[in-house]
Amino acid sequence: MGKLIDYFGEFERGTHTCKACGWSGLGAAMDSGEAFGDGVDKHCPRCGERWGYAQYSVVVADDAPEDWPAKIERVPD
C-alpha cells in the first residue's frame, strides 16, 4: 500500500502536480484505481502514476438508524 491520503480532506480539494508527467489539477479529478472495503487507490488522470491510497471517511454514532449505509453522502466543502 502506498501513502495514505484522506479522501474527503484537503487532498481532494487541493491542487496537485504529477512529478511523472506534469499534469496539474484537483485531487478530486484524479482517477480511482483498485477499490477496497475502506478506500481506493488514486492515480494521475494523464499518465496513471499511482499517488496513494484514499481512505473513505465514515463516522457512525452508537445510536445510528439501521439504514445508515443508505444515507452516506459526500461531506460538503
Secondary structure by P-SEA (a helix, b strand, c coil): cccccccccccccbbbbbccccccccccccccccccccbbbbbccccccccbbbbbbbbbccccccccccccccccc
